[in-house]
Amino acid sequence: MTIRVLRLAIAVRVNRSKAVRLRVVSVLPGAMNVARSNRVAMIRVLRLAIAVRASRSKVGRLRVASVLPGVMNVARSSRVAMIRVLHLVIAVRANRSKVGRLRVASVLPVVMNVVRSSRVAMIRVLRLAIAARANRSKAVRLRAASVLPVVMNVVHSSRVAMIRVLRLAIAVRANRSKVGRLRVASVLPGVMNVARSNRVAMIRVLHSAIAARANRSKAVRQRAASVLPVVMNVARSNRVAMIRVLHSAIAARASRLKAVRLRAASVLPVATNVARLSRVAMIRVLHSAIAVRANRSKAVRHRAATTVAHSNHAATIHAPRSAIAARADRPKIARSNRATTARRQRVPHAATTIDRSPSATIAAKRISRPHPSRNPRRSIAITTTASCASPK
């Protein structure tokens, strides 16, 4: 084994032609397409590949890993996993063509469509993916997560969940085409149809969804909720309810089609018929509905439902329904107001004659107006006594 390794190192150093270097590369599975690389870069790449194959001890593997900025702490990884990880890093560093980068990306299930990405962005994306796959300790996962602004506090998350979260974040950052974004969105149940959204809005929406899925602490959920203007007070909500609320908010913000908005509204029992509303009004309605569902304090529910005078939870949930019905039935309300005004104008406001019958006395009591004095009860009593007095 040592003789083969040294033969490879000698062949790399001696040969200056690209054809001979490619023959040497064909033996190593780490470098796939390095035809355009110069001799110095080729020697460094093959040295790393040779060192990876030759080293079987953890100390030697860590020395090799110290040269590469992609792998930070792989002391607990096995030799086979270490070789695969370093092979990926070496292949990313060596390949400058898009075809070679796509071959490297085909190994990782993270990056789906990165044809339009530059080499620098591709290297950063794959480094994050490699670091997420290689690292098993929480401290190193946090270092990898610190590069991404999505995952803020994932100390309590397991390694499998962390890898899925970072894969989603990496896929969101890498994909610039709408088709790739839709493939990423198909994984998340929060975003249904975002074909017409631009890349920046899509990244923000998916960042919120990823942060909502990844974080399990209340403080971090509130940081994720601070990005969305929907959820005001969710400190007492549990994680499952928080994820559903943010999914509804994300769907309401991302969807621009009426059919998709209706699907988002079907999850919430508040908005029943919003087919005729515009997108801005729909977002406001769903925001109110989401705020009602998420918030458990009476004060916050009061702010969300300003049309309801009662403060119980059931009445607050029905508040957006009454608001939607009031907005839809404005012509009916206007006609009923005109009819009520005409009916009031036909009714007399005071009695012109005084009758001695008891029914007339009761009617006079109801219609009589108080005297403009300091004591209105005294004036009512005087009027009642005068009306009830019988002539002698």
C-alpha positions as CSV (number, residue, x, y, z in Angstrom):
1,M,0.0,0.0,0.0
2,T,2.8,2.4,0.9
3,I,4.6,1.6,-2.4
4,R,1.5,2.4,-4.4
5,V,1.0,5.7,-2.5
6,L,4.5,6.8,-3.0
7,R,4.4,5.8,-6.7
8,L,1.4,8.1,-7.1
9,A,3.1,11.0,-5.3
10,I,6.2,10.5,-7.4
11,A,4.2,10.4,-10.7
12,V,2.4,13.6,-9.7
13,R,5.6,15.5,-9.0
14,V,7.6,14.2,-12.0
15,N,5.0,14.5,-14.7
16,R,4.2,18.0,-16.1
17,S,1.9,17.1,-18.9
18,K,-1.8,17.2,-18.4
19,A,-2.3,13.8,-20.1
20,V,0.0,12.0,-17.7
21,R,-1.6,13.8,-14.7
22,L,-5.1,12.7,-15.9
23,R,-3.8,9.1,-16.0
24,V,-2.7,9.5,-12.4
25,V,-6.1,11.1,-11.5
26,S,-8.0,8.1,-13.0
27,V,-6.7,5.9,-10.2
28,L,-8.0,8.2,-7.5
29,P,-11.8,8.5,-7.2
30,G,-11.5,11.9,-5.4
31,A,-10.7,14.1,-8.4
32,M,-13.0,13.6,-11.4
33,N,-12.4,16.5,-13.8
34,V,-9.2,18.4,-13.3
35,A,-8.1,18.8,-16.9
36,R,-8.2,22.7,-16.6
37,S,-6.2,22.9,-13.4
38,N,-2.6,23.9,-13.4
39,R,0.2,21.7,-12.1
40,V,0.6,23.4,-8.7
41,A,-3.1,23.0,-7.9
42,M,-3.0,19.5,-9.2
43,I,-0.2,18.5,-6.9
44,R,-2.0,19.9,-3.9
45,V,-5.2,18.1,-4.8
46,L,-3.6,14.8,-5.4
47,R,-1.5,15.1,-2.2
48,L,-4.7,15.5,-0.2
49,A,-6.3,12.5,-2.0
50,I,-3.2,10.4,-1.4
51,A,-3.0,11.4,2.3
52,V,-6.6,10.5,2.7
53,R,-6.1,7.1,1.3
54,A,-2.9,6.4,3.1
55,S,-3.9,7.6,6.6
56,R,-5.8,5.1,8.7
57,S,-5.3,6.8,12.1
58,K,-7.6,9.5,13.4
59,V,-4.6,11.8,14.1
60,G,-3.5,11.6,10.5
61,R,-7.0,12.2,9.2
62,L,-7.3,15.2,11.5
63,R,-4.0,16.6,10.1
64,V,-5.5,16.3,6.6
65,A,-8.7,17.8,7.7
66,S,-6.9,20.8,9.2
67,V,-5.9,21.9,5.7
68,L,-9.5,21.9,4.4
69,P,-11.8,24.5,5.8
70,G,-14.9,22.4,5.0
71,V,-14.3,19.8,7.6
72,M,-13.9,21.1,11.1
73,N,-14.2,18.3,13.6
74,V,-14.3,14.7,12.3
75,A,-12.5,13.0,15.1
76,R,-15.5,10.7,15.8
77,S,-16.1,9.8,12.2
78,S,-14.9,6.5,10.8
79,R,-12.2,6.2,8.2
80,V,-14.7,5.3,5.4
81,A,-16.9,8.3,6.1
82,M,-13.8,10.5,6.4
83,I,-12.6,9.4,3.0
84,R,-15.9,10.1,1.4
85,V,-16.2,13.5,3.0
86,L,-12.6,14.6,2.0
87,H,-13.2,13.2,-1.5
88,L,-16.1,15.5,-1.9
89,V,-14.2,18.5,-0.6
90,I,-11.3,17.7,-2.9
91,A,-13.6,17.3,-5.9
92,V,-15.2,20.6,-5.1
93,R,-11.9,22.4,-4.9
94,A,-10.5,20.8,-8.0
95,N,-13.4,21.1,-10.4
96,R,-13.9,24.4,-12.1
97,S,-16.3,23.4,-14.9
98,K,-20.0,23.3,-14.4
99,V,-20.2,19.7,-15.6
100,G,-17.7,18.6,-12.9
101,R,-19.6,20.5,-10.3
102,L,-22.8,18.9,-11.3
103,R,-21.2,15.5,-11.0
104,V,-20.1,16.3,-7.5
105,A,-23.6,17.7,-6.7
106,S,-25.2,14.4,-7.9
107,V,-23.6,12.6,-5.0
108,L,-25.2,15.0,-2.5
109,P,-29.1,14.9,-2.3
110,V,-29.0,18.5,-1.2
111,V,-28.3,20.6,-4.3
112,M,-30.8,19.9,-7.0
113,N,-30.4,22.6,-9.6
114,V,-27.1,24.6,-9.4
115,V,-26.3,25.0,-13.0
116,R,-26.5,28.8,-12.9
117,S,-24.5,29.2,-9.7
118,S,-20.9,30.4,-9.8
119,R,-18.0,28.3,-8.7
120,V,-17.4,30.2,-5.5
121,A,-21.1,29.9,-4.4
122,M,-21.0,26.2,-5.3
123,I,-18.0,25.6,-3.2
124,R,-19.6,27.3,-0.2
125,V,-22.8,25.4,-0.6
126,L,-21.1,22.1,-0.9
127,R,-18.8,22.9,2.1
128,L,-21.9,23.5,4.2
129,A,-23.5,20.3,3.1
130,I,-20.3,18.3,3.7
131,A,-19.8,19.9,7.1
132,A,-23.4,19.1,8.0
133,R,-23.0,15.4,6.9
134,A,-19.6,14.9,8.5
135,N,-20.0,16.4,11.9
136,R,-21.7,14.5,14.7
137,S,-21.1,16.7,17.7
138,K,-23.5,19.5,18.6
139,A,-20.8,22.1,18.9
140,V,-19.6,21.6,15.4
141,R,-23.1,21.5,14.0
142,L,-23.6,24.9,15.6
143,R,-20.5,26.2,13.9
144,A,-21.8,25.0,10.6
145,A,-25.2,26.5,11.4
146,S,-23.6,29.9,12.3
147,V,-22.9,30.5,8.6
148,L,-26.6,30.2,7.8
149,P,-28.9,32.9,9.2
150,V,-31.7,30.4,9.3
151,V,-30.9,28.1,12.2
152,M,-30.3,30.1,15.3
153,N,-30.6,27.7,18.2
154,V,-30.4,24.0,17.4
155,V,-28.6,22.7,20.5
156,H,-31.6,20.5,21.4
157,S,-32.0,19.1,17.9
158,S,-30.7,15.7,16.9
159,R,-28.1,15.1,14.2
160,V,-30.6,13.7,11.7
161,A,-32.9,16.7,12.2
162,M,-29.9,19.1,11.9
163,I,-28.8,17.5,8.6
164,R,-32.4,17.9,7.2
165,V,-32.6,21.5,8.3
166,L,-29.2,22.4,6.8
167,R,-30.1,20.6,3.6
168,L,-33.2,22.7,3.2
169,A,-31.3,25.9,4.0
170,I,-28.5,25.0,1.6
171,A,-31.0,24.0,-1.2
172,V,-32.8,27.3,-0.7
173,R,-29.6,29.3,-1.0
174,A,-28.2,27.4,-3.9
175,N,-31.3,27.3,-6.2
176,R,-31.9,30.3,-8.3
177,S,-34.4,28.9,-10.7
178,K,-38.1,28.7,-10.1
179,V,-38.2,25.0,-10.8
180,G,-35.6,24.3,-8.2
181,R,-37.4,26.5,-5.7
182,L,-40.6,24.6,-6.3
183,R,-38.8,21.3,-5.7
184,V,-37.6,22.7,-2.4
185,A,-41.0,24.0,-1.5
186,S,-42.5,20.6,-2.2
187,V,-40.7,19.3,0.9
188,L,-42.2,21.9,3.2
189,P,-46.0,21.6,3.7
190,G,-46.2,25.4,4.5
191,V,-45.5,26.7,1.0
192,M,-47.8,25.4,-1.7
193,N,-47.5,27.5,-4.8
194,V,-44.7,30.0,-5.0
195,A,-44.0,29.9,-8.7
196,R,-44.6,33.6,-9.1
197,S,-42.5,34.7,-6.1
198,N,-39.0,36.1,-6.6
199,R,-35.9,34.5,-5.2
200,V,-35.5,36.9,-2.3
201,A,-39.0,36.5,-1.0
202,M,-38.8,32.7,-1.5
203,I,-35.6,32.5,0.6
204,R,-37.2,34.6,3.4
205,V,-40.3,32.5,3.4
206,L,-38.4,29.2,3.5
207,H,-36.0,30.6,6.1
208,S,-39.0,31.2,8.4
209,A,-40.4,27.7,7.7
210,I,-37.0,26.1,8.4
211,A,-36.5,28.1,11.5
212,A,-40.0,27.1,12.7
213,R,-39.4,23.5,12.1
214,A,-35.9,23.3,13.5
215,N,-36.3,25.3,16.7
216,R,-37.8,23.7,19.8
217,S,-37.2,26.5,22.4
218,K,-39.8,29.2,23.0
219,A,-37.3,32.0,22.8
220,V,-36.1,30.9,19.3
221,R,-39.7,30.4,18.1
222,Q,-40.4,34.0,19.1
223,R,-37.3,35.2,17.1
224,A,-38.7,33.3,14.1
225,A,-42.1,34.7,14.7
226,S,-40.7,38.3,14.8
227,V,-40.0,38.0,11.1
228,L,-43.7,37.4,10.4
229,P,-46.1,40.2,11.4
230,V,-48.8,37.7,12.1
231,V,-47.9,36.1,15.4
232,M,-47.7,38.6,18.2
233,N,-47.7,36.6,21.4
234,V,-46.8,32.9,21.1
235,A,-44.8,32.4,24.3
236,R,-47.4,30.0,25.7
237,S,-47.9,28.0,22.5
238,N,-46.3,24.6,22.1
239,R,-44.0,23.7,19.2
240,V,-46.6,21.8,17.2
241,A,-49.1,24.6,17.3
242,M,-46.4,27.1,16.4
243,I,-45.3,25.1,13.4
244,R,-48.9,25.0,12.1
245,V,-49.4,28.7,12.7
246,L,-46.3,29.6,10.9
247,H,-47.1,27.3,8.0
248,S,-50.5,29.0,7.6
249,A,-48.8,32.4,7.7
250,I,-46.2,31.4,5.2
251,A,-48.9,30.0,2.9
252,A,-50.9,33.2,3.2
253,R,-47.9,35.3,2.4
254,A,-46.5,33.2,-0.4
255,S,-49.6,32.3,-2.3
256,R,-50.9,34.8,-4.9
257,L,-53.4,32.6,-6.6
258,K,-57.0,32.5,-5.4
259,A,-57.2,28.7,-5.5
260,V,-54.1,28.4,-3.3
261,R,-55.4,31.1,-1.0
262,L,-58.6,29.1,-0.6
263,R,-56.6,26.0,0.2
264,A,-54.7,28.0,2.8
265,A,-58.0,29.3,4.2
266,S,-59.5,25.8,4.4
267,V,-57.0,25.0,7.1
268,L,-58.3,27.8,9.2
269,P,-61.9,27.6,10.3
270,V,-62.2,31.4,10.3
271,A,-62.2,32.5,6.7
272,T,-65.2,30.7,5.1
273,N,-65.8,32.5,1.8
274,V,-62.9,34.6,0.6
275,A,-62.9,33.9,-3.1
276,R,-63.9,37.4,-4.0
277,L,-61.2,39.1,-1.9
278,S,-58.0,40.4,-3.3
279,R,-54.6,39.1,-2.2
280,V,-53.9,42.0,0.2
281,A,-57.3,41.6,1.9
282,M,-56.8,37.9,2.0
283,I,-53.5,38.2,3.7
284,R,-55.0,40.6,6.3
285,V,-57.9,38.2,6.9
286,L,-55.6,35.2,7.3
287,H,-53.3,37.2,9.5
288,S,-56.2,38.0,11.8
289,A,-57.3,34.4,11.8
290,I,-53.7,33.2,12.5
291,A,-53.3,35.7,15.3
292,V,-56.5,34.5,16.9
293,R,-55.5,30.9,16.8
294,A,-51.9,31.5,17.9
295,N,-52.5,33.9,20.8
296,R,-53.9,32.6,24.0
297,S,-54.0,35.8,26.0
298,K,-57.3,37.8,26.0
299,A,-55.6,41.1,25.4
300,V,-53.9,40.0,22.2
301,R,-57.1,38.4,21.0
302,H,-58.9,41.7,21.6
303,R,-56.4,43.5,19.4
304,A,-56.8,40.9,16.6
305,A,-60.6,41.1,16.8
306,T,-61.6,44.7,17.2
307,T,-65.2,44.2,16.2
308,V,-66.2,41.9,19.1
309,A,-67.0,43.4,22.5
310,H,-66.9,40.0,24.3
311,S,-63.5,38.7,25.4
312,N,-64.1,35.0,25.4
313,H,-62.1,32.8,23.0
314,A,-65.1,31.5,21.0
315,A,-66.4,34.9,20.2
316,T,-63.0,36.1,19.3
317,I,-62.6,33.2,16.8
318,H,-65.9,34.2,15.1
319,A,-64.8,37.8,14.9
320,P,-63.1,37.6,11.5
321,R,-66.2,35.8,10.2
322,S,-68.4,38.7,11.2
323,A,-65.9,41.1,9.8
324,I,-65.8,39.3,6.4
325,A,-69.6,39.1,6.4
326,A,-69.9,42.8,7.1
327,R,-67.5,43.6,4.3
328,A,-69.4,41.4,1.9
329,D,-72.9,42.6,2.9
330,R,-72.4,46.4,2.6
331,P,-75.3,46.9,0.1
332,K,-77.7,45.0,2.4
333,I,-76.6,47.0,5.4
334,A,-77.1,50.3,3.6
335,R,-80.6,49.3,2.5
336,S,-81.6,48.2,6.0
337,N,-80.2,51.5,7.4
338,R,-82.4,53.5,5.0
339,A,-85.5,51.5,6.0
340,T,-84.8,52.0,9.7
341,T,-84.3,55.7,9.3
342,A,-87.6,56.1,7.4
343,R,-89.5,54.0,10.0
344,R,-88.1,56.2,12.8
345,Q,-89.3,59.4,11.1
346,R,-92.9,58.1,10.9
347,V,-93.0,57.3,14.7
348,P,-94.1,60.2,17.0
349,H,-91.6,61.1,19.7
350,A,-94.1,62.5,22.3
351,A,-97.7,62.2,23.4
352,T,-99.9,65.2,22.5
353,T,-102.9,64.4,24.6
354,I,-103.3,63.0,28.1
355,D,-105.6,60.0,28.5
356,R,-106.9,58.7,31.8
357,S,-106.6,55.0,30.9
358,P,-103.8,52.9,32.5
359,S,-102.3,51.9,29.1
360,A,-102.1,55.5,28.1
361,T,-100.4,56.3,31.4
362,I,-97.8,53.6,30.8
363,A,-97.2,54.9,27.3
364,A,-96.8,58.4,28.6
365,K,-94.2,57.1,31.1
366,R,-92.2,55.6,28.4
367,I,-92.4,58.5,26.0
368,S,-92.0,61.3,28.5
369,R,-88.7,63.1,28.3
370,P,-86.9,64.2,31.5
371,H,-87.1,67.9,32.5
372,P,-83.8,69.8,32.0
373,S,-83.0,70.0,35.7
374,R,-80.3,68.6,38.0
375,N,-82.5,65.7,39.2
376,P,-84.1,63.9,36.2
377,R,-85.8,61.3,38.5
378,R,-87.7,64.1,40.3
379,S,-88.9,65.5,37.0
380,I,-90.1,62.1,35.9
381,A,-92.0,61.6,39.2
382,I,-93.6,65.1,38.9
383,T,-94.8,64.3,35.3
384,T,-96.1,60.9,36.3
385,T,-98.0,62.4,39.3
386,A,-99.6,65.1,37.2
387,S,-100.7,62.7,34.5
388,C,-102.2,60.3,37.0
389,A,-104.2,63.0,39.0
390,S,-107.9,62.7,38.4
391,P,-110.0,66.0,38.1
392,K,-112.5,66.5,40.9
